[in-house]
Amino acid sequence: LDMMASMRSGDMALEWSPNWDFLIDAGQPWRGPNGYQWERAFSMPVGVYEAKFGFFIEKRTSLKPPSGVPANDAYVTFSAGAGFYLGYFFELNAGIAWVRAGIGIFGVMIGSATLRTDASGGALALLKGTLVELRVVGVIGIYAYGEGGVEVWVLSACFRVSAQAFVEVTLAYVPNARSVIQWNATLSAAYSASVRIGSGWFSWTFSVSGAVQMQINGQAAFG
């Protein structure tokens, strides 16, 4: 996509269900097992700099477990969030081979509100819903990556390495109950590589991947 600069499109997802639950995901860097997934975000390189970004909007409905709670109770959660990265960028493209690398800082903010409603009340029940939980997640960190590949006749190979260090703070507010603040400092690194030999039906792919991660976390209750 060419807008203010030559922008690389990120991953997009659109989900909808008959009860009007939905997800609009435009390159959101979701939290994965090895940190935040910035490879699925939109990317905008400008000279020696690069910006990445993504966002999402979501509505989810879940039923309360039947342990003494009326069956017509339901929980509706509205969530929204966005992530942004800004850093230095390097790229080399030699036709059959290419390499990209970057390092920079990032931030992610996600908020969600959960309401208890009458499941049989339709859309109007949301206007009478009771707030059950308000959750806010804030993240700031450093991200570095390198990736490349080569395409020569029947040989195709690619690799990706990444490392990130970030601090994640979560505030969960529960009306008329104890609320919780949690913090998590994470350092992670991951790598993956694959080689494909052949073409069409007659091809073989070999791949390898791995990750290492260290975490320090804690929490405090108040209210």
C-alpha distance (Angstrom), angle and dihedral (degrees) to the residues before:
residue distance angle dihedral
L1 . . .
D2 3.81 . .
M3 3.80 113.3 .
M4 3.81 121.8 127.5
A5 3.79 87.2 -13.2
S6 3.77 140.0 -8.6
M7 3.80 99.7 -59.4
R8 3.80 125.1 -167.4
S9 3.76 113.1 -141.3
G10 3.80 118.5 -119.1
D11 3.80 129.6 -148.6
M12 3.80 115.7 -69.4
A13 3.81 131.3 -164.4
L14 3.81 131.4 -174.9
E15 3.81 118.2 -172.6
W16 3.81 130.8 177.4
S17 3.81 134.3 171.5
P18 3.84 131.7 -167.6
N19 3.83 92.7 -103.7
W20 3.83 87.9 60.3
D21 3.77 95.6 -104.5
F22 3.80 109.1 147.8
L23 3.79 146.4 171.5
I24 3.80 126.0 -153.1
D25 3.80 107.3 -171.0
A26 3.81 119.6 178.2
G27 3.78 106.8 177.0
Q28 3.80 96.2 -47.6
P29 3.85 109.6 177.7
W30 3.81 95.7 -128.9
R31 3.79 120.1 -160.3
G32 3.80 108.2 -102.1
P33 3.81 134.0 179.0
N34 3.83 90.6 -84.1
G35 3.79 99.2 40.6
Y36 3.78 132.3 -83.5
Q37 3.81 116.8 -11.6
W38 3.79 102.6 -127.6
E39 3.80 91.8 161.2
R40 3.84 88.4 77.1
A41 3.84 94.7 52.8
F42 3.81 127.0 97.4
S43 3.81 111.8 -93.8
M44 3.79 129.1 -151.8
P45 3.84 115.2 -176.2
V46 3.81 116.1 -167.4
G47 3.80 113.0 -179.3
V48 3.80 108.8 -59.8
Y49 3.82 92.3 -11.7
E50 3.78 132.7 77.5
A51 3.79 134.6 -166.8
K52 3.80 125.2 -162.3
F53 3.79 125.7 -171.4
G54 3.78 144.3 164.2
F55 3.81 141.4 163.9
F56 3.81 143.0 -171.6
I57 3.81 142.2 -161.3
E58 3.79 121.1 -160.6
K59 3.82 144.1 175.6
R60 3.81 121.1 -167.0
T61 3.82 131.9 178.7
S62 3.80 124.6 -159.1
L63 3.81 132.6 174.4
K64 3.79 121.4 -121.6
P65 3.83 113.9 -112.6
P66 3.84 109.4 -97.0
S67 3.82 95.4 -116.9
G68 3.79 98.9 128.5
V69 3.80 94.1 -44.9
P70 3.82 120.7 121.6
A71 3.79 111.6 -98.5
N72 3.79 92.3 -128.7
D73 3.80 93.0 64.2
A74 3.81 116.7 105.0
Y75 3.76 137.0 171.9
V76 3.81 121.6 -130.3
T77 3.80 118.4 -166.6
F78 3.80 123.7 -165.4
S79 3.80 114.5 -164.8
A80 3.79 136.0 177.9
G81 3.76 134.3 169.7
A82 3.78 147.2 156.4
G83 3.80 139.6 -159.8
F84 3.80 132.2 -155.8
Y85 3.81 133.6 -171.3
L86 3.81 129.4 -173.1
G87 3.79 125.1 -178.6
Y88 3.78 151.2 117.2
F89 3.80 120.4 -56.0
F90 3.82 136.6 -158.4
E91 3.80 127.3 -176.1
L92 3.80 134.2 175.3
N93 3.81 123.2 -177.3
A94 3.79 118.9 -176.4
G95 3.81 99.4 170.8
I96 3.79 101.5 -106.3
A97 3.82 92.9 35.6
W98 3.80 135.5 39.7
V99 3.80 138.1 -178.6
R100 3.81 131.6 -168.3
A101 3.80 129.7 -178.2
G102 3.78 138.8 168.2
I103 3.78 146.0 167.1
G104 3.78 129.6 -164.4
I105 3.79 149.1 120.2
F106 3.80 127.5 -76.5
G107 3.77 141.7 -169.9
V108 3.80 132.7 -162.7
M109 3.80 128.5 -169.0
I110 3.82 124.3 -173.1
G111 3.80 128.2 174.2
S112 3.79 131.6 -177.5
A113 3.79 136.7 178.7
T114 3.82 123.0 -161.5
L115 3.81 120.6 -156.3
R116 3.81 129.0 -168.9
T117 3.80 109.8 -136.5
D118 3.78 142.4 164.3
A119 3.82 105.9 -89.5
S120 3.81 91.1 -150.4
G121 3.78 94.9 50.3
G122 3.79 99.2 81.7
A123 3.77 123.5 -149.2
L124 3.82 93.3 -29.8
A125 3.82 89.9 63.5
L126 3.80 89.0 72.1
L127 3.81 89.3 67.6
K128 3.80 89.3 59.9
G129 3.80 96.0 40.4
T130 3.80 121.5 131.5
L131 3.80 119.6 -131.5
V132 3.82 109.6 -114.5
E133 3.80 102.3 170.2
L134 3.78 140.0 -1.3
R135 3.83 115.0 -160.1
V136 3.81 128.5 -174.2
V137 3.81 125.3 -177.3
G138 3.80 122.3 -167.7
V139 3.82 125.1 -175.9
I140 3.80 134.5 -177.3
G141 3.79 124.5 176.6
I142 3.81 153.2 130.3
Y143 3.82 123.0 -94.4
A144 3.82 130.1 -169.6
Y145 3.79 128.2 177.3
G146 3.77 143.9 169.3
E147 3.80 129.0 -167.6
G148 3.76 138.5 167.0
G149 3.76 147.4 154.2
V150 3.77 147.9 -168.3
E151 3.82 132.5 -142.5
V152 3.81 117.2 -165.4
W153 3.82 117.3 160.9
V154 3.83 104.7 -72.5
L155 3.81 94.7 -1.6
S156 3.80 121.6 88.7
A157 3.79 123.3 170.8
C158 3.80 135.7 167.5
F159 3.80 139.0 172.0
R160 3.79 139.4 -170.7
V161 3.81 132.0 -168.5
S162 3.79 126.6 179.6
A163 3.79 141.0 171.4
Q164 3.78 131.8 -172.5
A165 3.78 139.1 176.7
F166 3.78 119.7 -166.4
V167 3.78 145.9 157.3
E168 3.81 117.4 -134.1
V169 3.81 122.4 -165.6
T170 3.82 122.2 -170.7
L171 3.79 124.9 -168.9
A172 3.81 116.9 -167.2
Y173 3.83 114.1 -172.1
V174 3.82 117.5 -166.5
P175 3.84 116.6 -176.1
N176 3.82 114.3 -122.1
A177 3.81 91.6 3.0
R178 3.79 141.5 76.3
S179 3.78 113.1 -67.0
V180 3.80 124.2 -152.1
I181 3.79 136.4 -142.9
Q182 3.82 116.5 -163.3
W183 3.78 130.8 -172.9
N184 3.77 130.8 -166.4
A185 3.83 129.2 -175.5
T186 3.81 112.7 -163.9
L187 3.79 135.4 -175.1
S188 3.80 115.3 -173.5
A189 3.79 140.5 165.1
A190 3.80 130.1 -172.3
Y191 3.78 138.8 179.3
S192 3.80 137.4 -172.3
A193 3.79 135.5 176.4
S194 3.78 136.6 174.1
V195 3.80 138.0 -175.3
R196 3.80 125.6 -161.1
I197 3.81 120.6 -164.3
G198 3.79 121.4 -169.9
S199 3.79 133.8 15.2
G200 3.79 137.7 -94.9
W201 3.82 114.8 -19.3
F202 3.80 91.4 -7.4
S203 3.78 102.0 64.9
W204 3.79 136.6 112.3
T205 3.79 126.8 -156.4
F206 3.80 125.5 -157.9
S207 3.80 120.6 -171.7
V208 3.78 140.4 174.7
S209 3.80 132.4 -173.7
G210 3.77 140.8 166.6
A211 3.80 144.6 164.7
V212 3.79 141.7 -161.4
Q213 3.79 127.0 -160.3
M214 3.81 140.4 -179.2
Q215 3.80 125.0 -166.5
I216 3.79 139.5 -173.9
N217 3.81 116.7 -172.0
G218 3.77 143.7 162.1
Q219 3.78 143.8 160.5
A220 3.77 143.7 -148.8
A221 3.82 131.3 -156.9
F222 3.78 125.9 -145.5
G223 3.78 139.8 168.7
